[in-house]
Amino acid sequence: MKYDPINPEFFTTNRRRFMRKMQPDSLAIFYANDLMPRSGDTFFPFRQNSGLFYLSGLDQEETVVVLFPDCIKEGFQELAFVKRTSDYIAIWEGEKYSKEQARAVSGIQKIYWLDEMPAILHELILLAKRVYINTEEHDRFIPELPTRNMRMARDVMERYPGHKYHRSQPILKKLMMNKQPVEIELIQQAIGITGKAFRRVLEFVRPGVMEYEVEAEIAHEFLRNRASGHSYDPIIASGSNSCVLHYTRNNQQCKAGDMLLMDFGAEYAHYASDLTRTIPVSGQFTTRQRSVYESVLRIMRDAQQLLVPGTTLEEYSKEVVKMMESALIDLKLLTRKDIDQQNPELPLYKQYFMHGTSHHLGMDVHDLADRYVPIQEGMVFTCEPGIYIRNENLGIRIENDILVTENGPLDLMASIPVEAEEIEELMSVMISE
């Protein structure tokens, strides 16, 4: 792996916390993600299942983790199965975990080869009354293709229909929403790499460069700083593309006078960062661009102060809407009369601000979480207001990552340039040469 080793005590603690929330006489099974076919005999880069990684740190395909806290067989409270390696695999694919390495990474003492699993898992399931399955659950996404966890869950349920079945995801949500110190450190490392990439871009962007060239500068900085890669497909959107929320073609030329909206984040040791900055391609904001930019920045600064323990995301969102409506009035995009007479089911601000302001961040960029749980200390959120004026080909979004603490919100991206003056100053050196 590119990233530095993580203390296995972190994963051991996570397993203990998970097992304390399991029903009596229960067994939980976690499967690695599939190797996803790309074309012919090639695959997309492997990315481990977040739940399995959170509980074990085992970052390899064809891995299975089993937790059985009440198992009457001594030493079988937790175990893992990993792919049996060989000289052939070593030559063609490289090193895989040995049993000793898997123990060292995960803290799990019982390590078996994957081809030993059928007989061992069969016996353990028969000793259990309940089975936890790691179904894929995201309230804004329904996958069309069944994941390995889903396929294996169906197989287990067919083989052992007399057992009671439970979902692992509700437990994982409760555990993963509140970040531990080691997780904050890993997110901060991802953010640090992202900040370096943004500073590199500020020195590079000028009229005539292509969006994909900007993307290449970001990727260069990510890889040279040991990031796993991007947390998500980067958005490098100039001119009218800045008004397309999930624009990822990144194939147009950045022209003088246009704004360039960049939404990207490095992933480090499976932990995400999520940054958005919008900069003037020519290095100087026009009066209108700066006016809109300052409005968005002000909303971001004010909104992040509302990310405090006890507030619900619904309450938070309502307050941000009020900020946005006020800004849109100041920018002459709406009037107070328009807002007073609007259809509550079709609020006018959505013509210019169509997305949410914040989402949980962690091992995934849209992290596993319960959106109805009030904000708590240790949660990490994005804060990303935006104003998109399509008839002006002007889209501006600004986004930082915020840690909720008992002493108020902590901006984890406070060191990354965001003030208009600083951006103009950093860009001026390269553009003037």
C-alpha positions as CSV (number, residue, x, y, z in Angstrom):
1,M,0.0,0.0,0.0
2,K,1.1,3.6,-0.6
3,Y,0.0,4.8,2.8
4,D,1.9,4.3,6.1
5,P,0.7,1.4,8.3
6,I,-2.2,2.0,10.7
7,N,-1.9,0.9,14.3
8,P,-3.8,-2.4,14.5
9,E,-5.2,-1.5,17.9
10,F,-7.6,0.8,15.9
11,F,-9.1,-2.1,14.1
12,T,-9.1,-4.3,17.3
13,T,-11.0,-1.6,19.1
14,N,-13.5,-1.3,16.2
15,R,-14.2,-5.0,16.3
16,R,-14.8,-4.9,20.1
17,R,-17.2,-2.0,19.7
18,F,-19.1,-3.7,16.9
19,M,-19.3,-7.0,18.8
20,R,-20.7,-5.3,21.9
21,K,-23.7,-4.2,19.8
22,M,-24.4,-7.6,18.4
23,Q,-27.3,-9.8,19.6
24,P,-26.5,-12.9,21.7
25,D,-25.3,-16.0,19.9
26,S,-24.7,-14.0,16.7
27,L,-22.1,-14.3,14.0
28,A,-21.2,-11.5,11.5
29,I,-19.7,-12.0,8.1
30,F,-17.9,-9.3,6.1
31,Y,-16.7,-9.9,2.5
32,A,-14.1,-7.9,0.5
33,N,-15.3,-6.0,-2.5
34,D,-15.2,-7.6,-5.9
35,L,-12.4,-7.1,-8.4
36,M,-14.5,-5.3,-11.0
37,P,-14.0,-6.3,-14.6
38,R,-12.9,-3.4,-16.8
39,S,-12.5,-4.8,-20.3
40,G,-11.2,-8.1,-21.7
41,D,-9.1,-9.7,-18.9
42,T,-8.4,-6.5,-17.0
43,F,-9.9,-5.0,-13.9
44,F,-10.5,-1.6,-12.3
45,P,-8.2,-0.8,-9.4
46,F,-9.3,-2.6,-6.3
47,R,-10.9,-0.7,-3.5
48,Q,-11.6,-2.5,-0.2
49,N,-15.1,-2.6,1.3
50,S,-15.2,0.2,3.9
51,G,-16.9,-1.9,6.6
52,L,-14.4,-4.7,6.3
53,F,-11.5,-2.3,6.3
54,Y,-12.8,-0.5,9.3
55,L,-12.9,-3.7,11.2
56,S,-9.7,-5.3,10.1
57,G,-7.4,-3.0,8.0
58,L,-7.0,-5.9,5.5
59,D,-6.6,-4.2,2.2
60,Q,-6.7,-7.1,-0.2
61,E,-9.2,-8.7,-2.5
62,E,-10.8,-12.1,-1.6
63,T,-10.7,-11.5,2.1
64,V,-13.4,-12.4,4.6
65,V,-13.7,-11.4,8.3
66,V,-16.0,-13.3,10.7
67,L,-17.0,-12.1,14.2
68,F,-18.6,-14.4,16.7
69,P,-18.2,-13.0,20.2
70,D,-20.2,-15.8,21.9
71,C,-18.5,-18.7,20.1
72,I,-18.0,-21.6,22.5
73,K,-14.9,-22.7,20.6
74,E,-11.9,-21.1,22.2
75,G,-10.2,-18.5,20.0
76,F,-12.9,-18.3,17.4
77,Q,-14.5,-15.0,18.5
78,E,-12.8,-13.3,15.5
79,L,-11.1,-14.7,12.5
80,A,-10.2,-13.8,8.9
81,F,-9.7,-15.7,5.7
82,V,-7.2,-14.5,3.1
83,K,-6.2,-15.6,-0.4
84,R,-3.6,-18.4,-0.4
85,T,-0.6,-17.1,-2.1
86,S,1.9,-19.1,-4.4
87,D,5.0,-18.6,-6.4
88,Y,2.8,-18.2,-9.5
89,I,0.8,-15.4,-7.9
90,A,3.9,-13.8,-6.6
91,I,5.3,-13.7,-10.1
92,W,2.2,-12.4,-11.9
93,E,0.5,-10.3,-9.3
94,G,3.1,-9.6,-6.6
95,E,3.1,-10.2,-2.9
96,K,-0.1,-11.1,-1.1
97,Y,-0.6,-11.3,2.7
98,S,1.0,-14.2,4.5
99,K,-0.8,-15.3,7.6
100,E,1.7,-13.5,9.8
101,Q,1.3,-10.3,7.8
102,A,-2.5,-10.5,8.1
103,R,-2.2,-10.9,11.8
104,A,0.1,-7.9,12.1
105,V,-2.1,-5.6,10.0
106,S,-5.5,-6.6,11.6
107,G,-4.7,-7.8,15.1
108,I,-6.8,-10.9,14.3
109,Q,-5.0,-14.0,15.6
110,K,-7.0,-16.7,13.8
111,I,-6.0,-16.3,10.1
112,Y,-6.9,-19.0,7.6
113,W,-6.6,-19.4,3.8
114,L,-9.8,-18.7,1.9
115,D,-10.0,-22.2,0.5
116,E,-10.3,-23.4,4.2
117,M,-13.4,-21.3,4.8
118,P,-16.3,-23.5,3.7
119,A,-15.9,-26.1,6.4
120,I,-14.9,-23.7,9.1
121,L,-17.7,-21.2,8.4
122,H,-20.3,-24.0,8.1
123,E,-19.5,-25.2,11.6
124,L,-19.5,-21.7,13.1
125,I,-22.9,-20.8,11.5
126,L,-24.4,-24.0,13.0
127,L,-23.2,-22.9,16.4
128,A,-24.9,-19.5,16.0
129,K,-28.5,-18.6,16.2
130,R,-28.3,-15.3,14.3
131,V,-26.2,-14.1,11.4
132,Y,-25.3,-10.4,10.6
133,I,-25.0,-9.7,6.9
134,N,-23.2,-6.7,5.5
135,T,-25.8,-5.4,3.0
136,E,-24.9,-2.3,1.1
137,E,-27.1,0.5,2.4
138,H,-27.1,4.2,1.3
139,D,-30.4,6.1,1.4
140,R,-29.6,8.0,-1.7
141,F,-28.3,5.2,-3.8
142,I,-29.7,1.8,-5.0
143,P,-27.1,-0.3,-6.8
144,E,-28.2,-2.1,-9.9
145,L,-25.6,-4.8,-9.5
146,P,-25.5,-7.0,-6.4
147,T,-22.2,-6.7,-4.6
148,R,-20.2,-9.7,-3.3
149,N,-21.6,-9.0,0.2
150,M,-25.2,-9.2,-1.2
151,R,-24.5,-12.3,-3.2
152,M,-22.9,-14.1,-0.3
153,A,-25.7,-13.0,2.0
154,R,-28.3,-14.6,-0.3
155,D,-26.2,-17.8,-0.5
156,V,-26.0,-18.0,3.3
157,M,-29.7,-17.3,3.8
158,E,-30.6,-20.1,1.3
159,R,-28.3,-22.6,2.9
160,Y,-29.3,-21.8,6.5
161,P,-33.0,-20.7,6.4
162,G,-33.6,-21.5,10.0
163,H,-31.4,-18.7,11.4
164,K,-32.4,-15.2,12.2
165,Y,-30.7,-12.5,10.1
166,H,-29.7,-9.0,11.0
167,R,-28.1,-6.1,9.2
168,S,-24.6,-5.0,10.0
169,Q,-25.0,-1.5,8.5
170,P,-27.0,0.1,11.3
171,I,-24.2,-0.8,13.8
172,L,-21.5,0.4,11.4
173,K,-23.4,3.7,10.9
174,K,-23.5,4.3,14.6
175,L,-19.8,3.5,15.0
176,M,-18.4,5.2,11.9
177,M,-20.3,8.5,12.1
178,N,-18.2,9.7,15.1
179,K,-14.5,9.8,14.2
180,Q,-11.7,8.6,16.5
181,P,-8.5,10.6,16.8
182,V,-6.6,8.3,14.4
183,E,-9.3,8.8,11.8
184,I,-9.1,12.6,12.1
185,E,-5.4,12.3,11.6
186,L,-5.9,10.2,8.4
187,I,-8.5,12.7,7.1
188,Q,-6.1,15.5,7.9
189,Q,-3.4,13.8,5.9
190,A,-5.7,13.5,2.9
191,I,-6.6,17.2,3.3
192,G,-3.0,18.1,3.4
193,I,-2.3,16.4,0.1
194,T,-5.4,18.0,-1.4
195,G,-4.1,21.4,-0.3
196,K,-0.8,20.9,-1.9
197,A,-2.6,20.0,-5.2
198,F,-4.7,23.2,-5.0
199,R,-1.6,25.3,-4.5
200,R,0.0,23.6,-7.5
201,V,-3.1,24.4,-9.6
202,L,-3.0,28.0,-8.6
203,E,0.5,28.3,-10.1
204,F,-0.5,26.4,-13.3
205,V,-3.9,27.7,-14.4
206,R,-3.9,30.4,-17.1
207,P,-6.0,31.1,-20.2
208,G,-5.6,28.4,-22.8
209,V,-4.9,25.4,-20.5
210,M,-7.2,22.4,-20.8
211,E,-9.4,21.1,-18.0
212,Y,-7.7,17.7,-18.3
213,E,-4.3,19.4,-17.9
214,V,-5.5,20.8,-14.6
215,E,-6.7,17.4,-13.6
216,A,-3.3,16.0,-14.4
217,E,-1.6,18.5,-12.1
218,I,-3.8,17.4,-9.3
219,A,-3.2,13.7,-9.9
220,H,0.5,14.3,-10.0
221,E,0.5,15.9,-6.6
222,F,-1.8,13.2,-5.2
223,L,0.5,10.3,-6.3
224,R,3.8,11.9,-5.3
225,N,2.4,12.4,-1.8
226,R,1.2,8.8,-1.3
227,A,-2.5,9.2,-1.8
228,S,-4.4,6.2,-2.9
229,G,-5.9,8.4,-5.6
230,H,-9.0,10.5,-5.9
231,S,-11.8,10.2,-3.3
232,Y,-14.2,10.6,-6.2
233,D,-14.1,11.6,-9.9
234,P,-12.7,15.1,-10.0
235,I,-14.8,18.0,-11.4
236,I,-12.7,20.5,-13.4
237,A,-15.3,22.8,-14.8
238,S,-14.6,26.0,-16.6
239,G,-17.1,28.6,-18.0
240,S,-20.6,27.2,-18.5
241,N,-19.4,23.8,-17.2
242,S,-19.2,25.3,-13.8
243,C,-23.0,25.2,-13.7
244,V,-23.1,21.4,-14.2
245,L,-23.0,20.0,-10.7
246,H,-21.4,16.6,-11.6
247,Y,-19.4,17.6,-14.6
248,T,-16.5,15.2,-15.0
249,R,-15.6,15.2,-18.8
250,N,-12.9,17.7,-18.0
251,N,-12.2,18.2,-21.8
252,Q,-12.7,21.9,-22.5
253,Q,-10.3,24.8,-22.7
254,C,-10.1,27.3,-19.9
255,K,-10.7,30.7,-21.5
256,A,-9.8,34.2,-20.4
257,G,-12.5,35.8,-18.3
258,D,-14.1,32.4,-17.2
259,M,-14.3,31.0,-13.8
260,L,-12.9,27.5,-13.1
261,L,-14.7,25.4,-10.5
262,M,-12.7,22.5,-9.2
263,D,-14.2,19.9,-6.9
264,F,-11.6,17.2,-5.9
265,G,-10.1,15.4,-2.9
266,A,-7.3,13.0,-2.2
267,E,-7.9,9.7,-0.6
268,Y,-5.3,8.5,2.0
269,A,-5.5,5.1,3.7
270,H,-9.1,4.8,2.7
271,Y,-10.1,8.2,4.2
272,A,-11.5,10.9,2.0
273,S,-11.1,14.7,1.7
274,D,-13.5,16.9,-0.3
275,L,-12.5,20.4,-1.5
276,T,-14.1,22.8,-3.9
277,R,-12.5,26.0,-5.0
278,T,-13.5,28.4,-7.8
279,I,-10.9,30.6,-9.3
280,P,-10.6,33.1,-12.2
281,V,-8.8,31.6,-15.2
282,S,-7.2,35.0,-15.9
283,G,-6.0,35.4,-12.3
284,Q,-8.3,38.3,-11.5
285,F,-12.0,38.3,-10.5
286,T,-14.3,40.6,-12.4
287,T,-16.6,42.8,-10.2
288,R,-19.5,40.5,-10.8
289,Q,-17.5,37.3,-10.2
290,R,-16.0,38.7,-7.0
291,S,-19.5,39.7,-5.7
292,V,-20.9,36.3,-6.2
293,Y,-17.7,34.7,-4.8
294,E,-17.8,36.7,-1.6
295,S,-21.5,35.9,-1.1
296,V,-20.8,32.1,-1.3
297,L,-17.7,32.4,0.9
298,R,-19.7,34.4,3.5
299,I,-22.4,31.7,3.5
300,M,-19.8,28.9,3.9
301,R,-18.3,30.7,6.9
302,D,-21.6,31.4,8.5
303,A,-23.0,27.9,7.8
304,Q,-20.1,26.0,9.3
305,Q,-20.7,27.8,12.6
306,L,-24.0,26.0,12.8
307,L,-22.4,22.6,12.7
308,V,-22.6,22.1,16.5
309,P,-23.8,19.2,18.7
310,G,-27.5,18.9,19.0
311,T,-28.5,20.5,15.8
312,T,-30.3,18.4,13.2
313,L,-29.3,18.5,9.6
314,E,-32.9,19.6,8.7
315,E,-32.6,22.6,11.1
316,Y,-29.2,23.4,9.7
317,S,-30.4,23.2,6.1
318,K,-33.3,25.6,6.8
319,E,-30.9,28.2,8.2
320,V,-28.6,27.9,5.2
321,V,-31.6,28.5,2.9
322,K,-32.3,31.8,4.7
323,M,-28.7,32.8,4.2
324,M,-28.9,31.8,0.5
325,E,-32.1,33.7,-0.1
326,S,-30.6,36.9,1.4
327,A,-27.5,36.5,-0.7
328,L,-29.6,36.0,-3.9
329,I,-31.5,39.2,-3.1
330,D,-28.3,41.2,-2.6
331,L,-27.0,39.9,-6.0
332,K,-30.3,41.0,-7.7
333,L,-31.2,37.5,-8.7
334,L,-34.4,37.4,-6.6
335,T,-36.5,40.0,-4.7
336,R,-38.1,39.8,-1.3
337,K,-41.4,40.0,-3.1
338,D,-40.5,37.0,-5.2
339,I,-39.7,35.0,-2.1
340,D,-42.7,36.0,-0.2
341,Q,-45.0,35.0,-3.0
342,Q,-43.2,31.8,-4.0
343,N,-44.7,28.3,-4.0
344,P,-43.3,26.6,-0.9
345,E,-43.1,23.4,-2.8
346,L,-41.0,25.0,-5.5
347,P,-38.7,27.4,-3.6
348,L,-37.0,29.9,-5.9
349,Y,-33.6,29.7,-4.4
350,K,-33.3,26.2,-6.0
351,Q,-32.9,27.9,-9.4
352,Y,-29.5,29.0,-8.2
353,F,-28.6,26.5,-5.4
354,M,-29.8,23.0,-6.2
355,H,-27.9,20.7,-3.9
356,G,-27.5,20.2,-0.2
357,T,-24.9,22.1,1.9
358,S,-23.3,19.3,3.9
359,H,-22.8,15.6,4.0
360,H,-20.9,13.3,6.3
361,L,-17.2,12.6,5.4
362,G,-15.0,9.8,6.4
363,M,-14.0,6.5,4.8
364,D,-16.2,7.4,1.9
365,V,-16.8,10.9,0.5
366,H,-20.5,10.4,1.2
367,D,-19.9,8.6,4.4
368,L,-22.0,5.9,6.0
369,A,-24.3,7.8,8.4
370,D,-27.8,8.3,9.6
371,R,-29.0,11.7,8.4
372,Y,-31.7,11.9,11.1
373,V,-29.3,11.6,14.1
374,P,-28.5,15.1,15.5
375,I,-25.0,16.4,14.9
376,Q,-22.5,15.1,17.5
377,E,-19.0,15.7,18.5
378,G,-16.5,13.8,16.4
379,M,-18.6,14.0,13.2
380,V,-16.9,15.4,10.1
381,F,-19.0,17.3,7.5
382,T,-18.5,19.1,4.3
383,C,-19.8,22.6,4.0
384,E,-20.3,23.5,0.4
385,P,-22.7,26.3,-0.6
386,G,-22.8,27.4,-4.2
387,I,-24.5,29.8,-6.6
388,Y,-25.0,28.8,-10.2
389,I,-26.2,31.5,-12.7
390,R,-26.6,29.6,-15.9
391,N,-27.5,32.6,-18.1
392,E,-24.2,34.2,-17.1
393,N,-22.2,30.9,-17.4
394,L,-21.1,31.5,-13.8
395,G,-21.0,28.8,-11.2
396,I,-19.3,29.3,-7.9
397,R,-19.0,26.7,-5.2
398,I,-16.7,26.8,-2.1
399,E,-16.2,23.7,0.1
400,N,-14.3,22.9,3.3
401,D,-14.3,19.9,5.6
402,I,-15.4,20.6,9.2
403,L,-14.9,18.6,12.4
404,V,-17.6,19.0,15.1
405,T,-16.0,19.5,18.5
406,E,-17.4,20.4,22.0
407,N,-15.7,23.8,21.5
408,G,-17.3,24.5,18.2
409,P,-16.7,23.6,14.6
410,L,-13.0,23.1,13.5
411,D,-12.3,23.9,9.9
412,L,-9.8,21.2,8.8
413,M,-9.1,23.1,5.6
414,A,-8.4,26.5,7.2
415,S,-4.9,26.5,5.8
416,I,-6.0,26.1,2.2
417,P,-6.3,29.4,0.3
418,V,-9.8,30.6,-0.1
419,E,-9.8,34.4,0.2
420,A,-10.2,36.1,-3.2
421,E,-7.1,38.3,-2.5
422,E,-4.9,35.4,-1.7
423,I,-6.0,33.4,-4.7
424,E,-5.3,36.4,-7.0
425,E,-1.9,36.9,-5.4
426,L,-0.9,33.2,-5.7
427,M,-2.0,33.1,-9.4
428,S,-0.4,36.4,-10.4
429,V,3.2,35.0,-10.3
430,M,2.6,32.3,-12.9
431,I,0.2,34.3,-15.2
432,S,2.6,37.3,-15.3
433,E,5.5,35.2,-16.6
